[in-house]
Amino acid sequence: MAESFLMEVCVDSVESAVNAERGGARRLELCSSLLEGGLTPSVGLLLIVKQSVKIPVYVMIRPRGGDFLYSNQEVEVMRKDIELMKIHGADGIVLGALTEDGRVDSELCLELLAAARPLPVTFHRAFDMVHDPVIALESLISLGFQRILTSGCDSSALEGLPVIKRLVDQAKDRITVMPGGGITERNLQRILEGSGAQEFHCSARSSRDSAMKFRNPCVMMGATFSAPEYGLKVADLSKIRNLNAIARNVL
């Protein structure tokens, strides 16, 4: 039975982290606010997740939603978050930064990589917003990133599959290219076979109704399009196990 693949699951709660490990994940990407694509989690969440699982926990460093062009103040936040996550047991860091013209911000990335050292660092899906992925890949290799998370610069890894395949071929094992974005039980086999990737990234979540009995339907805690107050999204143990089984049969 093949063990060459690695499934990374992005999680934003202790329950999801435990489910991911039980389902066969071999690494976690720990975030908050997955509705915004993932933001920096709290130190408290990192501490309890580290107490609850044995697999490596890579921590997202992203101070806000939106683009990946950061102000000096936001960079200070990112530096401090990296420092805190290292102190409290992060096994790796996930980050990304771009210039206003859609290139990798090499100067800032070098600074953040130095702050993260000696932890391995993944460049997240800011990669999917670059002007030229071929040039961006070479930049990230030269900077010293261990991994790129990408949907192939498209809306999902399935739509971006031709680009992901080209990136895997271009990388030639100098950096890991990890498909992510919309990966499900229905498309994982096609993505793995079509890309040649040895790692993949998924969230595999399901909705669960809140246990609240009293509910006030007139109040929303966030913006109009925020997540509902009386619904939870949690990593689904069954889905993760199925994805694990599919990958084992493919690779």
N, C-alpha and C positions, 0 to 999 in steps of 0.2 A: 504494500500500500504506500503510495507516494507521500513523502513528507517535505518535498522541495518547496511547496507553496507556503505563503503566509497570509492569513486573513487578519486584517486590522479592522476593528469596529470602533466607530466614533460614538461616544457616549457622553451624556450630560447629567448622570445621576449614579448613585451607588448601586441601585437595583439594576440598571442597565449594564453597569460594569460587571457585576456578578453574573448576570445572564450571559453576557458576551464570553466570559471565560468558560462558563459551564458548557456553552455551545461549541467551543473549539477555537475561539479567537486566540491568536498568539501575541497580539499587541493591541493596546487601547490608544485611541486619540481622545483625550479628555478635554471637553469644552463646556461652555455654558451657551445658552441661547442658540440652539441648533436651527431655530426658525430664521436666524440671520446668517446662517452658514457657519456658525461656531465662533464664539468669543472666548476670551481668557476666563477660565473657571476660578472659583475662590480657592484660597489655600486650604480652607476647611474641607472642601470637597476632595481636593487632592489627598489630604491626610487620611480621610476615611476610606477612600477608594484604595489607597496603598495598604491600608490595614485589611481590606476585604478581598484582595486578589493577589495572585503571585506573578502574573504576567507583566511585562513592561508597560509602563504608563507614560505616553508622550503627551505633553501639555501644549495646548494651543496658546500662542501669544498673539492676540489680536485685540486691541483696545476698544474697538468700536466696529459697527457694521459699516457697509458702504464700500468705498474704493480702498485702494492700498497705497495711497499717497499720503504720507504722514507728516504732521507738523512737528516742530521741535519738542513741544510739550508732550505729544503722543509718543515720540521716541523715548522720552524720559520715562514715561509710564511702562513702555515695553522693556526697557533696561531693568527697571525695578522689578517688574513681574518675573523676568528671567532669573534674576538674583533670588527672589523669594521661592520660586518653584525649584530651583537647584537645591536650596537649603532644606526644603521640605520633601525631597525624595523623588523628584521627577526623573525618569529614566531617559528622556529625550525631549526635544523641543520642536514645535511646529510653528513656522512663521513664514512671512513673505512681505516684500515691499517693492513697489514699482516707482519709476519716475513718471513725470506728467506725460511723456510721449510714449509710454507703454513698454519701456525697457526694464529689465531687472535693475533695481537700485543697488548697484554693486557696493558703493561706499557704505551705505547704511547696513546692507547685509553683512559686510565684513565686520562691522562694529558689533552687530548682534551675534554673529557667529563667535566672535571673541568672547563676548559676555557669556555665551552658552557653554563654551569649552569647559570640560572635555566631553560634554554630552553630544550625541549624534543629533543632527538637525535635518528636518524635512522641510522643503519649500512647498507650501500648501497651494490651493487652487487659485491663488493670485496668478499662478502660471497661465491659467486659462484666459487671462485678460491681457497677455503680452501681445505686442505688435507682430513679432516674428518668433515662433516657438523654436525654430532651429537655432537661431542665435541665442535665445534665452537659455536653451539647454546647455550650450557650451559655456555660457557665463556661469551657470550654477555649478557645473563640473569644476571650473577653474577656481571658484570661490571655496569649494570644499563641502558643499551639501552632500548628504548621504542619499537623499531620496527626493523625488518629485511626485506630488499627488496631482493627478490631472484627469480631466474628462475629455482630453483631446481638443481643448479649446471650443467645445460645443456644449449643448444643453445637457448632455448626458454622456457617459462613457460609451454607450452603444452608438450614438450618433457620431461621436468623435473617434470611433475605433480605427479608421484609416490613419489618422494623425498619431494616435497612440502607438500603433504598429511601427510607423516611421521613427518615432522617438525611441522606442525600444531598440530598433536596429541601429539608430545613430549612436545611442548610449554605449553600446558594445561593452556592457558590464562596468563602465566607468562610474555609473550612478544608477540607482534603482528607479525605474519608472513604474509607478503604482497607479493603475486605473482606479477611478472613483467617481461617483456621481450617478445616481439612479440605478445602481447595481441591484438586481433582484434574482430570485430563483429562476425566473424565465429567461434571463439574458446572460447569466454568468458564464455558462459554458461557451457561448459564442464569443464573449469578450476575452476569455482566457485563451481559447484556441486561436482567435483572430489576432491577438496582440503579442503573444509569446511572453507576456508578463508572468513573473513568479510570485507577485504579491498583488493583493487587491484590497480595496477599502469600501466599507459599506456601513449603513446604520441599522438596517433590518428591523425597523421599529413598527410597532402596532399601536393603535389607539386603545385606551382603556378609560372607561367612565370613572369619574370621581366618586369617592365614597361619601361625599357630602350629602346629607339628607335635606337640610335647609339650603335653598338656592335663591339668590336674588338675580333675576334675569335682566334687571334694568341697569346693572353696573358692569363695565368692562375695565380691567386693570391696565390695558394697553391701548394701542391705536386700533382703528377700525378693523385692520386685517391681522390683528394679533391672534395668538392661539386662544381657544376658548378656556374660560376659567374652570369649567367643570369637565375637562377632558385632559388626559395625560398621554404622552407618547413615551413608550418604553421599548428598549431592545427586546425583541421577541425570541425567546430561547428556541422555539421550534424553527423559525426562519433561519437563525444562525446555524443550527445543526444541519439544516438542509443545504445551506450554502457551503458549509464545510464538506458535506458528503459529495456535493457536485464537484468541488475543486479537487478532492481526492481522486475522483474518477477521471478527471480531465488530465491532470498533470502526472 
